[in-house]
Amino acid sequence: MRIVVDLTRCQSYGQCVFAAPSVFRFHGEEALEYDYTPDDQLREQVRWAAAACPVHAITLDYLDEQAEAVSPSENVRGKA
């Protein structure tokens, strides 16, 4: 899982910090810092944090899960 936060949209409400404090934190009073690729053990907390954002500034990227869903035969067809 990879986290992307649109910092221009973020209004520093801090709901993500409350939901997943080991992933999201404030630096100073309003600058949000976060772990771009948190451990898999934190997936549920990160999902709650993204859902709790009132301005929907947090996007979760599940590239690893999409890669597993593609069968090997589909990968072969795509190569020339």
Secondary structure, DSSP 4 states (H G I P E B T S, - for coil): -EEEE-TTT-----HHHHH-TTTEEEETTTEEEE-SS--GGGHHHHHHHHHH-TT--EEEE-HHHHHHHS-HHHHHHT--
